[in-house]
Amino acid sequence: MANQDHIDLLTRSVEIWNEWRDNNIDVIPDLQGANLSHNDLRNANLIGANLEGAILYGVNLTGAFLRKASLRNADLTSATCFRTMLGKADLSYAFLTNADLSKAYLSKANLTGAYLIECYLVDTNLQEAILFEADLSNAYLTGANLEQANLEKANLVKADLSGAKITGANFEGANMTDIICANSLANDESYETTINVSQIMESVVQSTHQRVNYNNKVSVNSLDRSSCVQEDIIGKMERLEFENITLKLQIQKIYEERSHLLQEISKLTNSISKYSVNN
């Protein structure tokens, strides 16, 4: 339960609030579950504040300081967090759909299971952030710093990572269907990024195996992925435009080749039709 005195101070004016914080540095603001929707909290000092479960719909937190703040399960839908300082903040399972976190600082922040659908993360610092199972579908991460970030099992369907820095990022098990990664960089040439040709090939095959089913007799899923079929598809992938070993991923070009790959798969299925079995 939030401290009503803290709510009253904050909503009265940011200037009064910040002065109070300066004079009460040992007090942890208790704003748990508070409804602060549509409030103008620009430049507010909310460092270490407890905002767990708070309703912050449409709030303006531009330039605010929320380092190590607890925003677990908070609703920040459509919030403006431009240049907001959120280093080491806990945003696990927070709702950030359509929020603007452009140029925000989220290094080492915990965004486990957070809802970042159509969220703006342009030029945002997410270095070493935890995005495990986060939903970033249709999110804008252009120019974002994702170095050493954990995006394991994250939903990145149709996310735009153009120009993002991904050195050391973990994308294991992430859904990257229709992702845009033009000019994304793994700057450390010795680093073997987890976004690789085999993973992209696997994504293409998985997204089409239900449609290509050998006349309902043998599915693409039944192909031995260690066979020459896999090697042939990987070979085609490897000939697409990558920039040296820095892996300047040209995902857009891969999807331009998608229709061609499907045609190749169709030809392969026809060639093994004699091995089809009845259901």
N, C-alpha and C positions, 0 to 999 in steps of 0.2 A: 504494500500500500504506500502510495507516494506521500511525501511530506507536503501538506498544503501550503505551508509557509514558503517552501522552496518554489512551488509552482507560482505562487503569487509574486514572488520576487522576480522570477525569470520572465513572466508575462508582463510585468509592469514596464520594464525597459532593460535592454541588454547592458546599458551603461551602469545602472544600479546593481544589476546582477554581478557584473564583472568586478565592481568595487567590493561587493560583499565577499566574493570569492577571494580577492586579494587579502581581505582582512580576516578570513576564516579558512586558511589554507589546509587545516586538518579536518575540515568537515567534508564528508562525501555527500554530494547532492543526491537526494532520494527522489527520483522522478519516475519510479517504477509504475508502469501502467497509466501514466498521466496522459491526458488528451491535450496535445499541443498542436493539433492540426492547423495548418495555414498561418502559424505564427512566424513573425520575422525575427529569426534568431541569428542573424548575420554577426559573425565575429564573437559569438558567445563563448565564454570559457566553460566548457563542459568536460574538462579533463577528468577522467576517472569516475564520471557520473554514472549512477544506476538508472538507465533508461529501459530496462528490460520490460518488454511487452508494451512499451509506450506507443501511443498513436500519434504519428508524426506525418500524417498524410498531407502532402503539399507544403510542408514546412520549408522555410528558406534558411539553410545552414551554411550559406556561402562564407568561406573564410573562418568558420567556427573551429574550435579546438576540442576534439573528442578523443584524444589519445588515451588508450586503455579504458575507454568507456564501455559499459555493458549495454548493448543494444540487441541482445538475444530476443528473438521473436517480435521485435519492434516492427511497426508498420510504417515504412518510409516510402510508400507508393507515391510516385510523382513528386518526390521531394527534390529540392535543389541543393546539391552538396558540392558546388563548384569550388575547387581549391580547399575543400574541407580537410582538416588534419585528423585522420582516423588510424594512425599507426598503432598496431597491437590492439585495436578495438575488437570486441566480440560482437560480430554481426551474424552469428550462426542462426540459421532458420529465419532471418529477417526478411521482410517483404520489401523489395526494392524495384518492383516492376515500374518501368518508365521513369525511374529516377535519373537525375543528371549528376553523375559523380566525375565529370570531366576534370582532369588535372588534380583530382583529389589524391591524398597521400594515404595509401592503405597497406603500406609495407608491414608484413607479418600480422596482418589482420586475420581474424578467423571468420570466414564466410561459409563454413560448412553448411550445406543444405540450403543456402540462401536463394531466394527467388529474385533473379536479376534479369528477368525477361524484358527484352527491348530497353535495357538499361544503357545509358550513355557512360562509357568508361574511356572516353577519348583522351589519350595522353595521360592516363591515370597510372600511378605507381602502385603496382600490385606485387612488387618484388617479395618473394618468400611468403606470399599470402596463401592461406589454406582455402581452397575452393572445392573441396571434396564433395561430390554429389550436388554441387550448386547448379541451378538452372540458368544458363546464360544464352538460351535460345533467342535468336534475333538480336542479341546484344551488340553494341558498337564498341569494339576494343581497339580501334585504329590508333596506332602509335603507343599503345599501352606497354608498360614494362611488366612482363610476366616472368622475368628471370627467377629461376628456382621456385616458382609457384607450384602448388600441388593442385592440379585439376583432374585428379583421378576420379573416374566415373561421372565427370561433369557432363551436362547436356549443353553442347555447343552447336546445335542444329541451326544452320543459317547465320551463325555469328560471324562478324566481320573483324578479323584480326590483321587487317592490312597494315604493314609497317610495324607490327608488334615485335617486341624483343622476347624471345622464348628460350634463351639459353638456359639449360638445366631444368626447364619446366617438365612436369610429369603429366602426360596426357593418357596414361594407361587406363583403358576401359572407357574412355570418354566417347560420347556420341558426336562425331564430327561430320555428320551428313550435311552436304551442301555448304560447308564452311568456306569462308573467303580468307585466304592467307597470302595474298599477293604482297611480295616484298617483306614478309615476316623473316626475322633473322635469328639464327642461332650463332651468335658472334664468336663463340669459342670454337675454333676450327677442329679442336681435338674432341669436342663433345659430340656424342652420338645421340641426337635428339630422338625422342620416342615417336615423333610424327615421321614415319618412314614409308617407303614404297610399299612394303608388304602390308602395312596397316591400311593404307589407302586402297590397295587392291582388295583387301578383305571387306572393307566398307562397301565398295562397289558391288562385289559379288553378293554380299548379304542383302543389299537393298534391292536386288533383282531376282533372287533365287525363287521367290514365290511366283513370279510372273513367268519364268522360264522353267517349265517342269517336265519337259520331254513327254508331252501328251499325257500328263498325270501318271507317268510310269517311273521315271527316275529324275530326282531333283538335282539342281546344281549343288545343293548341300552334300549330296552323296559322292561328289567327285573327291578323289584323293588330292588334297591341297599340296602334297609333296611331289606330285607327279609332274610330267612335262607340261600339263595344262597350266598349272600354276606358274611354272618357269617361263612359259610363253607370255602370259599376261604380265608378269613382273618385268620381263624384258621390254615389253611395250611401254610400261610405266617409266622404266629407267631411261628411255630415250626421250622422255618429255623434258621440258626446259627446267633444270635445276641450276643454281649458280654455285658451281664448284662444291667443295665440302662444307661451305658455310650454310648449305641447304636453304637458300633463299626460295622458299617453297612457292611454287606456282600452281596452287591448288585450282585456280580458275582454269588453267590450261588442261589439267587432268580431267575436269568435268566437261571441257569442250571435246575431249576424246571419249567421253562416256558412251555416246551413241555408237561410236566405232567399236568400243569394247563389247558392247552388248551384241553387236552383229557377229563379232568373233566368237563370243560365247555360244550364240545360236548355231553357228557353223560347227563348233565343236560338239554340241549336243546331237546334231544330225549325224555326225560321223560315228558316234557311238550308239546310235539308235538300235543297232542289232543286239546290243547287250541289255536292252530294256527288259524289265520284268513286269509281269502282271501284278496289280495290287492284290 
